[in-house]
Amino acid sequence: MSDDLGLFSEPDVQHHEQDRARGKAAAAARRAKRRRKKTVLWLVVALVLVGGGAGAYYGYQQLRGIGSYEDYAGAGEGDVVVEVKDGDLVTTIATSLKEQGVVASARAFTEAGEGDSRVTAIQPGFYLMKTKMSGKAAVERMVDPKAKVVPLEVKGGNVLHDITAPDGKVTKGILSMLSDASCAELDGVKKCVTPQELRDAAENADPVALGVPDWALPDVAKAPKEHRLEGLITRGLYHLKPGASAVELLKSVIETSNTRLQGYGIPGGTTKTGFRPYEVLVIASLVEKEGLEKDFGKISQVIYKRLAENHILQFDSTVNYKLERPIITTSDEDRERSGPYNTYSVKGLTPTPIASVSREAITAAITPEPGSFMYFVKCQKDGTSCFSDNITEHNRLVAKARAEGVF
C-alpha cells in the first residue's frame, strides 16, 4: 500500500494550483469589469454635475434604462403642446412627455403603448395634450387624429395675399391660411394669430428675425415691403406651434422652406445659370404661374432666351400678381397700374417672386429644356401651352386659341 494515501500526487498539485490561478484571474476580471461600468456611470454623472451636460445625462439614462416607473391616474388636467420631430423614436417622445409634465414617467408611456402599432407610427407635428395624464390616456390621445394640430398646406402658385376673382370670390393667400392654421383651443380659450398681425410682421419685422436666408437678404431689403417675403415659402406642409407669435410662425415656415430650397438646389445649384439664387427663385415663380408642370422646362427656356436677348418678358401673370387677380389676360389700364411688375414695359425680372414654388419649378429654372423657343401661349383648355420660335407662328397659335375659346 502506498505511503502517500489520501494526498495529491505532484501532477495533481500542479493542476490544482493552475485551477486556483484561473479562478483568481476570472474573479479579478469580473471585478475590473464592474469597476469599469461604475467608472463610466460616475463619469457621466460628473459631466452632468460639472458641465450641465444634457446630452451626457441622456447617455446616463440610456445606460441605466428609461428610468423608474411612475404613473398618474386619469385623463389629465391643463392643456400643453408637445412637438414630435422628424425621426423621433418612441422613447424620445416618451421622454419629452415626461419633461413637459404630461406623464409621470417615460416608462408609463412606453409600457402603455407596447405592442400598439399606432404608437410607432406617430408622425412629426404638434399635439395638444394634457398635463398629468396616465400612460394609457397619453397613448390614446396621442394616436387620436384630433389631437394633432392640422398643418398648413402651401401649394405651388399660392401667393401671400388674398386674391379676388371678377365674380367677387376670394381665394385666401398664405398669410390668411397661416392665420387659420394657427388657431387652437388651449384651456378652453381659442387663440389665433390674425392675418393683420401676420401682415404687420411680414412687412416690418427684421428679416433676419423672420428667418430670411442670407442669400435673399439684399433683395428682400429693397423689395416692396408688402411683397418682400413672396416666394420664400415653398410648396409643402408646415407644422405650426399653437400659441406662437406672428414673428415665430413666419420664422418657422420660412426656415422650414429654406431647408427645402437647399434640397432643391437653391442656392447651391444655381452657379451655372448666370443668375443669383434669388433671381433663380424669381424665374421659378414665373415658371410656376405661367403653365402646367409638363411645360415648365420649355417655359423656363423662353424666359432665359428672352432675358439673354434683352427682350421684355410680356407675362400677364406678373401684372395680375400686383393687382391680386386670378385672370389670364390684362388690359392696357391694368399694365399701367402694375408698376415694376409690368413685364410688358419693364425689362428684366420682377422685383420679387410672384408665387410659392414647387421643386419641379425650381428644377426647370435651374435646368431649362433645350430649344429655340421664344414664345408660348395657352392653346388648350386644360392649360397646355404651345411654343414657337417666331412671332408669325406665335400669332397664328394665339388666334387659334381665341377662336377655340381657350381664353
Wavefront OBJ file of the C-alpha trace (Angstrom):
o trace
v 0.000 0.000 0.000
v 1.368 3.432 -0.934
v 2.536 5.673 1.896
v 1.014 8.842 0.220
v -2.576 7.596 0.598
v -5.084 10.498 0.816
v -2.583 13.102 -0.527
v -2.374 14.683 -4.037
v 0.272 13.426 -6.330
v 2.677 16.008 -7.770
v 0.747 16.317 -11.072
v -2.499 16.714 -9.123
v -0.999 19.502 -7.059
v 0.094 21.325 -10.208
v -3.381 21.063 -11.745
v -4.966 22.267 -8.507
v -2.698 25.297 -8.401
v -3.488 26.095 -12.067
v -7.256 25.916 -11.364
v -6.861 28.247 -8.399
v -4.881 30.692 -10.532
v -7.507 30.650 -13.287
v -10.256 31.225 -10.722
v -8.431 34.189 -9.255
v -7.890 35.672 -12.749
v -11.563 35.285 -13.655
v -12.638 36.886 -10.389
v -10.227 39.753 -10.961
v -11.615 40.237 -14.483
v -15.171 40.355 -13.128
v -14.194 42.925 -10.515
v -12.415 45.029 -13.161
v -15.495 44.901 -15.399
v -17.708 46.079 -12.528
v -15.247 48.878 -11.752
v -15.215 49.970 -15.428
v -19.004 50.066 -15.562
v -19.192 52.089 -12.345
v -16.471 54.387 -13.647
v -18.441 55.034 -16.862
v -21.645 55.765 -14.922
v -19.896 58.085 -12.459
v -18.017 59.800 -15.281
v -21.344 60.630 -16.961
v -22.750 61.850 -13.643
v -19.672 64.036 -13.209
v -20.192 65.536 -16.657
v -23.769 66.411 -15.693
v -22.729 67.995 -12.392
v -19.735 69.894 -13.746
v -20.892 70.934 -17.204
v -24.651 70.695 -17.046
v -24.435 68.323 -19.988
v -27.953 67.380 -21.023
v -26.560 65.012 -23.617
v -24.406 63.280 -21.016
v -27.381 62.921 -18.701
v -29.348 61.392 -21.562
v -26.493 58.929 -22.097
v -26.569 58.076 -18.415
v -30.294 57.438 -18.565
v -29.798 55.210 -21.593
v -27.183 53.183 -19.715
v -29.488 52.811 -16.735
v -32.590 52.186 -18.891
v -35.535 54.556 -19.473
v -35.966 55.164 -15.757
v -38.257 54.152 -12.954
v -41.962 53.574 -13.414
v -44.429 56.112 -12.077
v -47.904 56.826 -13.387
v -50.661 59.365 -12.944
v -54.319 58.413 -12.785
v -56.947 59.851 -15.096
v -57.202 61.789 -18.338
v -55.171 64.820 -17.284
v -55.586 68.452 -16.290
v -54.338 71.565 -18.148
v -53.554 71.830 -21.867
v -49.999 71.591 -23.137
v -48.485 71.492 -26.635
v -45.985 68.730 -27.410
v -43.813 68.594 -30.522
v -42.763 65.396 -32.255
v -39.807 65.977 -34.545
v -38.912 64.079 -37.666
v -37.042 60.907 -36.706
v -38.125 60.877 -33.035
v -38.204 57.390 -31.513
v -40.974 56.276 -29.146
v -38.528 56.604 -26.239
v -37.722 60.165 -27.347
v -41.416 61.041 -27.443
v -41.915 59.433 -24.022
v -39.046 61.438 -22.538
v -40.463 64.657 -23.989
v -43.878 63.885 -22.496
v -42.272 63.316 -19.109
v -40.266 66.563 -19.309
v -43.406 68.570 -20.158
v -45.413 67.079 -17.319
v -47.767 65.034 -19.470
v -46.853 61.678 -17.894
v -45.258 60.841 -14.555
v -42.519 58.784 -16.177
v -41.342 57.881 -19.662
v -41.968 54.223 -18.891
v -45.644 54.942 -18.195
v -45.996 55.919 -21.853
v -43.758 53.286 -23.426
v -45.281 50.420 -21.462
v -48.840 51.602 -22.171
v -48.051 51.734 -25.867
v -46.104 48.497 -26.048
v -47.364 46.362 -28.908
v -49.565 49.175 -30.305
v -48.502 49.801 -33.907
v -50.175 53.208 -33.849
v -47.569 54.444 -31.373
v -44.638 53.608 -33.632
v -46.479 55.376 -36.478
v -46.824 58.747 -34.690
v -45.983 61.458 -37.233
v -43.988 64.696 -36.794
v -46.000 67.722 -35.734
v -47.577 69.403 -32.739
v -50.018 67.620 -30.442
v -52.492 69.081 -27.951
v -52.028 67.057 -24.773
v -52.925 67.375 -21.083
v -50.701 67.579 -18.034
v -50.725 64.691 -15.531
v -52.176 62.026 -17.827
v -51.924 58.321 -17.175
v -49.668 56.496 -19.588
v -52.682 54.795 -21.148
v -54.566 58.093 -21.543
v -51.496 59.750 -23.108
v -51.163 56.958 -25.646
v -54.846 57.094 -26.579
v -54.759 60.866 -27.014
v -51.528 60.897 -28.973
v -52.796 58.419 -31.563
v -56.126 60.264 -31.889
v -56.045 62.343 -35.128
v -57.978 65.092 -33.330
v -55.018 65.705 -31.007
v -52.669 66.633 -33.837
v -52.602 70.261 -34.949
v -53.593 70.372 -38.631
v -50.562 71.590 -40.611
v -50.580 74.461 -43.064
v -50.543 73.272 -46.681
v -48.989 75.606 -49.233
v -49.452 74.744 -52.896
v -47.379 75.772 -55.860
v -48.702 79.079 -57.163
v -50.114 80.296 -53.831
v -49.368 83.946 -53.031
v -49.007 85.863 -49.780
v -52.141 87.974 -50.069
v -55.788 87.156 -50.822
v -56.868 87.414 -54.455
v -60.336 88.315 -55.695
v -61.909 86.911 -58.846
v -64.097 89.049 -61.118
v -67.178 87.381 -59.600
v -66.107 88.517 -56.132
v -64.901 85.109 -54.927
v -61.891 85.440 -52.628
v -59.056 82.926 -52.634
v -57.102 83.083 -49.391
v -53.436 83.878 -49.551
v -50.698 82.261 -47.486
v -50.978 84.808 -44.671
v -54.717 84.174 -44.269
v -54.160 80.415 -44.435
v -51.395 80.736 -41.864
v -53.774 82.617 -39.594
v -56.399 79.855 -39.895
v -53.820 77.151 -39.208
v -52.549 78.971 -36.113
v -55.873 78.624 -34.300
v -56.050 76.265 -31.331
v -58.097 75.964 -28.175
v -55.942 75.974 -25.047
v -57.585 75.661 -21.622
v -60.967 76.465 -23.123
v -59.840 79.612 -24.946
v -59.486 79.684 -28.733
v -56.435 81.636 -29.812
v -55.393 82.653 -33.334
v -52.803 84.962 -34.842
v -54.770 87.370 -37.032
v -53.997 87.995 -40.727
v -53.255 91.636 -39.849
v -50.681 90.609 -37.225
v -49.028 88.400 -39.809
v -49.057 91.173 -42.430
v -47.507 93.617 -39.961
v -44.740 91.131 -39.132
v -44.173 90.212 -42.770
v -43.784 93.864 -43.760
v -41.992 95.379 -40.781
v -40.121 92.777 -38.713
v -36.369 92.328 -39.070
v -35.858 89.894 -41.997
v -33.197 88.017 -40.012
v -35.684 87.554 -37.148
v -38.108 86.137 -39.718
v -35.594 83.519 -40.842
v -34.837 85.017 -44.270
v -31.683 83.254 -45.586
v -28.503 85.233 -46.205
v -28.635 84.816 -49.974
v -32.045 86.541 -50.104
v -31.441 89.376 -47.612
v -30.176 92.052 -50.090
v -33.164 91.574 -52.404
v -35.677 91.405 -49.552
v -34.261 94.665 -48.160
v -35.019 96.596 -51.356
v -38.280 94.845 -52.336
v -41.720 96.438 -51.918
v -42.404 95.694 -48.256
v -45.839 94.143 -48.874
v -44.254 91.603 -51.229
v -40.805 91.108 -49.695
v -41.489 87.590 -48.346
v -43.155 86.356 -51.524
v -41.671 83.116 -52.849
v -39.719 82.350 -49.676
v -42.413 79.899 -48.541
v -42.318 76.915 -50.877
v -44.940 74.288 -51.593
v -45.411 71.736 -48.811
v -46.781 71.061 -45.327
v -45.808 73.216 -42.358
v -46.298 72.227 -38.709
v -47.266 75.241 -36.600
v -46.953 75.594 -32.845
v -50.211 76.801 -31.253
v -49.722 79.951 -29.218
v -46.729 81.149 -31.239
v -46.494 84.827 -32.187
v -46.729 86.152 -35.743
v -42.940 86.501 -35.983
v -42.413 82.996 -34.589
v -44.879 81.485 -37.059
v -43.325 83.208 -40.059
v -39.826 82.276 -38.925
v -40.885 78.650 -38.518
v -42.281 78.315 -42.043
v -39.518 80.335 -43.717
v -36.763 78.296 -42.060
v -38.501 75.044 -42.998
v -38.911 76.355 -46.537
v -35.245 77.350 -46.701
v -34.240 73.798 -45.802
v -36.373 72.549 -48.680
v -34.951 75.130 -51.075
v -31.439 73.933 -50.244
v -32.512 70.399 -51.121
v -33.997 71.632 -54.411
v -30.797 73.434 -55.468
v -31.109 76.995 -54.132
v -28.586 78.419 -53.574
v -26.095 75.608 -54.206
v -27.207 74.554 -57.693
v -27.606 77.977 -59.276
v -23.969 78.817 -60.016
v -24.090 77.755 -63.678
v -27.299 79.638 -64.508
v -25.651 83.044 -64.701
v -28.156 84.405 -62.175
v -28.102 84.944 -58.441
v -30.030 82.445 -56.257
v -32.803 84.967 -55.568
v -33.175 85.641 -59.306
v -33.457 81.909 -59.961
v -36.240 81.815 -57.358
v -37.993 84.624 -59.268
v -37.641 82.665 -62.520
v -39.056 79.575 -60.829
v -42.095 81.568 -59.669
v -42.749 82.801 -63.218
v -42.490 79.227 -64.466
v -44.914 78.094 -61.740
v -47.544 80.686 -62.662
v -47.262 80.566 -66.433
v -48.101 76.963 -67.231
v -48.603 73.317 -66.359
v -45.829 71.221 -64.870
v -45.314 69.319 -68.129
v -44.432 72.631 -69.816
v -42.153 74.014 -67.084
v -38.875 73.220 -68.851
v -39.893 74.953 -72.091
v -41.328 77.986 -70.284
v -38.026 78.327 -68.440
v -36.171 78.223 -71.752
v -38.354 81.052 -73.097
v -37.534 83.168 -70.027
v -33.790 82.579 -70.349
v -33.821 83.258 -74.072
v -35.778 86.499 -73.704
v -33.539 87.734 -70.903
v -30.435 86.866 -72.933
v -31.733 88.858 -75.920
v -32.844 91.796 -73.743
v -36.429 91.132 -74.786
v -39.304 92.088 -72.468
v -40.983 89.083 -70.888
v -44.610 90.172 -71.515
v -46.255 87.973 -68.866
v -49.834 88.666 -67.784
v -49.139 86.705 -64.587
v -46.815 89.433 -63.324
v -49.381 92.179 -63.980
v -52.153 90.242 -62.283
v -49.883 89.432 -59.345
v -49.628 93.094 -58.458
v -53.373 93.568 -58.987
v -54.119 90.419 -56.966
v -56.430 88.933 -59.595
v -56.560 85.337 -60.904
v -57.299 86.049 -64.588
v -55.388 85.233 -67.755
v -55.457 88.405 -69.853
v -54.784 92.029 -68.957
v -55.737 95.446 -70.338
v -53.587 98.489 -71.041
v -55.012 100.074 -67.896
v -54.025 97.039 -65.831
v -50.468 97.220 -67.095
v -50.176 100.891 -66.266
v -51.200 100.177 -62.666
v -48.852 97.283 -62.058
v -45.656 99.351 -61.807
v -42.385 97.378 -61.684
v -44.325 94.126 -62.118
v -45.433 95.224 -65.618
v -43.257 92.958 -67.749
v -44.853 94.436 -70.872
v -42.884 97.656 -70.398
v -40.207 96.902 -67.761
v -37.323 94.756 -68.938
v -35.850 92.013 -66.827
v -37.233 90.095 -63.880
v -39.818 91.275 -61.380
v -38.592 92.742 -58.038
v -39.719 89.615 -56.163
v -41.040 86.156 -56.948
v -44.748 86.193 -57.766
v -45.796 82.911 -56.101
v -44.876 79.946 -53.979
v -42.795 77.491 -55.977
v -42.512 73.720 -56.233
v -39.457 71.506 -56.591
v -40.376 70.967 -60.236
v -40.449 74.692 -60.998
v -37.054 75.173 -59.349
v -35.603 72.252 -61.307
v -36.868 73.832 -64.528
v -35.464 77.236 -63.527
v -32.032 75.725 -62.898
v -32.022 73.433 -65.958
v -34.355 74.737 -68.687
v -35.309 72.415 -71.528
v -33.017 72.983 -74.542
v -34.642 74.596 -77.572
v -35.131 77.776 -79.593
v -38.487 78.644 -78.003
v -39.155 82.361 -77.860
v -42.953 82.488 -77.470
v -45.713 80.433 -75.895
v -49.449 80.677 -75.384
v -52.082 78.567 -73.638
v -53.545 76.707 -76.558
v -55.742 74.086 -74.868
v -58.488 74.470 -72.289
v -56.649 72.231 -69.818
v -53.848 74.824 -69.680
v -51.409 73.169 -72.068
v -49.117 75.661 -73.831
v -47.928 75.741 -77.443
v -44.414 77.009 -78.191
v -42.861 78.703 -81.212
v -39.630 80.413 -82.189
v -41.044 83.239 -84.358
v -43.758 85.857 -83.984
v -45.683 84.761 -87.086
v -46.263 81.251 -85.750
v -46.999 82.633 -82.313
v -49.699 84.957 -83.652
v -51.279 82.058 -85.538
v -51.410 79.975 -82.332
v -52.909 82.906 -80.404
v -55.655 83.388 -82.983
v -56.428 79.688 -82.997
v -56.649 79.543 -79.183
v -59.035 82.510 -79.110
v -61.197 81.023 -81.821
v -61.460 77.810 -79.800
v -62.444 79.667 -76.641
v -59.274 78.888 -74.697
v -59.210 82.486 -73.445
l 1 2 3 4 5 6 7 8 9 10 11 12 13 14 15 16 17 18 19 20 21 22 23 24 25 26 27 28 29 30 31 32 33 34 35 36 37 38 39 40 41 42 43 44 45 46 47 48 49 50 51 52 53 54 55 56 57 58 59 60 61 62 63 64 65 66 67 68 69 70 71 72 73 74 75 76 77 78 79 80 81 82 83 84 85 86 87 88 89 90 91 92 93 94 95 96 97 98 99 100 101 102 103 104 105 106 107 108 109 110 111 112 113 114 115 116 117 118 119 120 121 122 123 124 125 126 127 128 129 130 131 132 133 134 135 136 137 138 139 140 141 142 143 144 145 146 147 148 149 150 151 152 153 154 155 156 157 158 159 160 161 162 163 164 165 166 167 168 169 170 171 172 173 174 175 176 177 178 179 180 181 182 183 184 185 186 187 188 189 190 191 192 193 194 195 196 197 198 199 200 201 202 203 204 205 206 207 208 209 210 211 212 213 214 215 216 217 218 219 220 221 222 223 224 225 226 227 228 229 230 231 232 233 234 235 236 237 238 239 240 241 242 243 244 245 246 247 248 249 250 251 252 253 254 255 256 257 258 259 260 261 262 263 264 265 266 267 268 269 270 271 272 273 274 275 276 277 278 279 280 281 282 283 284 285 286 287 288 289 290 291 292 293 294 295 296 297 298 299 300 301 302 303 304 305 306 307 308 309 310 311 312 313 314 315 316 317 318 319 320 321 322 323 324 325 326 327 328 329 330 331 332 333 334 335 336 337 338 339 340 341 342 343 344 345 346 347 348 349 350 351 352 353 354 355 356 357 358 359 360 361 362 363 364 365 366 367 368 369 370 371 372 373 374 375 376 377 378 379 380 381 382 383 384 385 386 387 388 389 390 391 392 393 394 395 396 397 398 399 400 401 402 403 404 405 406 407
